[in-house]
Amino acid sequence: PRARARGAMAPSRPTTARRPVPPHRATETTTLVDSSDDAPSTSAGVTDVRVRTLRDERDIPRIATLCSAVFKETAVPLPKDLADDDVMRDVAAFFETRYESAMIRDLTGITTRNLREKRRCENQTRAEYGRTKARATARELAALQRTRTSVDQLTTAQLREMRARITDEVELELDRERRAPTADYLRRSRSRQWTQLIADAVVPGGVATGLVSMPNGYEPPAPGTREIVGSATLQVCVPDAPLPPPFPTSRPHRAYLANVAVCPEARRVGVASEIIAKAERVSRLWGFRGMWLHVNVDNPGARALYEGLGYAIVGEDPPWYLDR
């Protein structure tokens, strides 16, 4: 998504909010959201809501179509005085279709690319850890050779001491890298600090939102089985930067939640709250004291949700932003 962390691709005016988060949630949090539990509920009977992280690329098309269908609801609404004009309705439907198609394409590409980059950086990090441990082990074995001692001759206590020395050396090396990070280390860290959260549940009658945009050959889950009902993207960026990248900024990176979407069939049952709680836990594990989002100022339902969770407004996008 674009700079200033306008992750919700749905136009209107986002407001920045922040709150102190209780210890059982995530510490102090800032909010800027985009969409979701503000529409009328049609979710009677939704059960067993769970939030997980994206692992399988096969889930990406369903996430993209669901998000685009949800965001289309708030994408440039037709003025009430033109709602009865057949021509204007046709024009609005045309632009909504183009908007939805472009969003599906962008979300699919961005999510796929970020997931693959995260996996690649995780593999690089594991490989680097293995090389560091191998070097420390080789030094310990070289020290044994100089004393003409075999590993088989060591006692259990001596083996434990050697393992502790290897572990300490690895930790010191990793700590040095964290204290004086290289550009490659920062790139790998930022790529790993991205995750796509998915909420799934059992919905009587199934979820129809966005199905019409799914690729040919897609078989929706059978009614009564688990299926995706919501999603959100958690990443690290500078949501309060005065200018978008690539312009430099001295403001700190923050955990940022974007593209929060819940399908109409599963609203008003706590899906968005479960996603936010999961995101707060992850951001705390990443070492952040807070989490930021955007919320459109003309989205009262979403604002009420975040304010009810304890968030407070700390700023508003400048007037020249089209989707403030």
Buried (B, 14 or more C-beta within 10 A) or exposed (E): BEBBBBBBBBBBBBBBBBBEBEEEBBBEBBBBBBBBBBBEEBBEEBEEBBBEEBEEEEBBBBBBBBBBBBBBBBBBEBEEEEEEEEEBEEEBEEBBEEBBEEBBEBBBEBBBEBBEBBEEBEEBBEEBEEEBBEEBBEEBEEEBEEEEEEEEEBEEEEEEEBEEBBEEBBEEBBEEBEEEEEEEBEBBBBBBBBBBBBBBBBBEEBBEBBBEBBEEEEEEBEEEEBBBBBBBBBBBBBBBBEEEEEEEBEEEBBBBBBBBBBBBBBBBBBBBBBBBBBBBBBBBEBEBBBBBBBBBBBBEBBBEBBBEBBBBBBBBBEEEBEBB
